[in-house]
Amino acid sequence: MNSRKSLDRVPPWVPPTGHALRHAGVHFDAVRIGGFLGEDVAYRLMEFTDFRAGPIVREATGERNLYFLLPPQTVAAHAWPAPARALSRSGRSEAFVGVPALDGVTWPLDWRSRPTEEDPFVEPGLLHLMVTRAVK
């Protein structure tokens, strides 16, 4: 018997192989945080949730941003402290987020925390609290 979750439980915005760009605000909103601060926020969030934080995408190149994926149309409910950047479907600009497949070669993206059936998104209020604590 295969103990892996069936593919029909994978969110439709996760590509089957490699990685793909997804428009923020359609399938999810996102909060982007770079470098050490992003890793610090991710660890705080994962530790608080017993390592079931929901989807967090990590870049392996450039600024090494982390993208915390929230339910669609929820990022605007909070004032995100700098240097966190809210990405959604606002009238100001288009925002795209690279999303890796769950398995296989996805470089330069990978999952710091994967989406699960139980935790398909990061909880916005909890993420805001962790970001606020990390920047103080």
C-alpha positions in Angstrom: 0.0 0.0 0.0 1.3 3.5 -0.9 1.4 5.7 2.2 1.8 8.9 0.2 -1.1 11.2 -0.2 -2.9 10.9 -3.5 -2.2 13.6 -6.2 -5.8 14.8 -6.1 -5.1 16.3 -2.7 -2.3 18.5 -4.0 -3.5 22.1 -4.4 -4.2 22.9 -8.0 -1.7 25.8 -8.0 1.3 23.4 -7.3 2.8 22.3 -10.6 3.3 18.5 -11.1 7.0 18.9 -12.0 9.7 21.7 -11.9 8.3 25.0 -10.9 5.8 27.6 -12.3 4.9 31.2 -11.8 1.5 31.9 -10.1 -0.3 35.2 -9.9 -0.5 36.4 -6.3 -4.1 37.1 -5.4 -5.6 34.4 -7.6 -4.8 31.1 -5.8 -3.2 32.7 -2.8 -1.8 35.9 -1.4 1.8 36.0 -0.3 4.2 37.8 2.1 7.8 38.1 0.9 10.6 38.4 3.4 14.3 38.2 2.4 17.3 36.5 3.9 18.0 35.9 7.5 14.8 37.6 8.7 12.7 35.4 6.4 14.3 32.3 7.8 13.8 33.6 11.3 10.1 34.2 10.8 9.7 30.8 9.1 11.4 29.0 12.0 9.3 30.9 14.6 6.1 30.1 12.7 7.1 26.4 12.2 8.1 26.0 15.8 4.8 27.6 17.1 2.7 25.3 14.8 4.6 22.1 15.6 6.1 22.3 12.1 2.7 22.4 10.4 2.9 26.0 9.3 1.4 25.7 5.8 3.2 26.6 2.5 6.4 28.5 2.6 8.5 28.7 -0.6 12.3 29.4 -0.4 14.5 30.8 -3.1 18.1 29.4 -3.2 19.5 32.3 -5.2 19.5 36.1 -5.2 18.1 37.7 -2.1 17.0 34.2 -0.9 13.5 35.4 -0.3 10.9 33.3 1.5 7.3 33.5 0.4 4.6 32.7 2.9 1.4 31.7 1.0 -1.9 32.9 2.6 -5.5 32.4 1.6 -6.5 34.6 -1.3 -7.6 38.2 -0.5 -6.3 38.0 3.1 -3.0 39.8 3.1 -4.5 43.3 3.1 -6.1 42.8 6.5 -2.8 43.5 8.1 -0.2 46.3 7.9 3.0 44.3 7.3 6.1 45.9 8.9 9.1 46.5 6.6 10.9 44.7 5.1 8.0 42.3 4.7 6.1 42.9 1.4 2.5 41.9 0.8 1.8 40.4 -2.6 -1.8 40.3 -3.8 -4.1 41.4 -6.6 -3.9 45.1 -5.9 -4.4 47.8 -8.5 -0.8 49.0 -8.0 1.1 46.1 -9.7 1.1 42.5 -10.8 2.9 40.1 -8.5 4.0 36.6 -9.4 5.4 33.9 -7.1 7.4 30.9 -8.2 5.9 27.7 -6.8 7.9 24.4 -6.9 6.5 20.9 -7.4 6.3 18.8 -4.3 8.9 16.3 -5.6 11.7 16.2 -8.1 14.2 18.9 -9.2 12.8 22.3 -8.5 16.0 24.4 -8.1 16.2 27.3 -7.4 13.0 27.0 -5.4 12.1 24.5 -2.7 9.6 24.1 0.2 10.6 25.4 3.6 7.2 24.1 4.7 4.8 22.3 2.4 1.1 22.8 1.9 -1.0 19.9 3.4 -4.6 19.0 3.3 -4.9 20.1 6.9 -2.8 23.3 6.4 -3.3 24.5 2.8 -2.2 28.1 3.7 -0.2 30.0 6.3 -2.6 31.6 8.9 -2.4 35.4 8.2 -2.9 36.6 11.8 -0.3 34.2 13.2 2.2 35.2 10.5 1.7 38.9 11.2 2.4 38.3 14.9 5.6 36.4 14.1 6.8 39.0 11.6 6.1 41.8 14.1 8.0 40.0 16.8 11.0 39.2 14.5 11.5 42.8 13.4 11.4 44.2 17.0 
